Amino acid sequence: MPSPIAHSVSGYVLAKFLPQELSKYYPSRWWNWENFYPVFIAIFADFDFIPQLITGEIFHRGITHTLIFAIGLSLVFAWLISYFCKYSFKQIFLFTLVIYSSHLVLDFFTTTSGSGLQLFWPLTDTYFKSAIPIFPSVHHSKGLFDISHFIFISWELSYSVLIVSILWLWKNFRSSKFPE
Ligand SMILES: [Zn+2]
């Protein structure tokens, strides 16, 4: 799996390309919904390390890394947000589903000593992973300060700089074509 660096930057950048109305509240602050919500959704799947810490059972990259969970969670969040904040259910649902799925895509493209993701569980128990990995995996077992982390951190930071630059170029392109 990539670390939260790649996941959160991907969620943040992806959100800027999607139609959304999350900026209705606190529109001009960096911690507004528009920025916070996609980052939260993009890293959500890896919160499964919490029950693993508590119980010692292996949960990581289990049910939270399946499509059925992505759809279920998007439905729940879309219902909650549209109910309490009067946003469009359909828009929040699709927005959440796309951002959440970006996590699964990134994990799919990671070199892993494990077997991959059971994306279509419970329909099939088959594990899926890309034959051509893009992200080096994070070796959690080596502790917080291991030299091997340098590789994934530099890789993920380069990836982050790349996609943020694409976003920046796109924004500039748009504002030159459609000045506000
Ligand atoms: Zn993950």
Residues whose N, C-alpha, C, O or C-beta is under 5 A from the ligand:
A	BS01	ZN	M1 A45 D46 D107
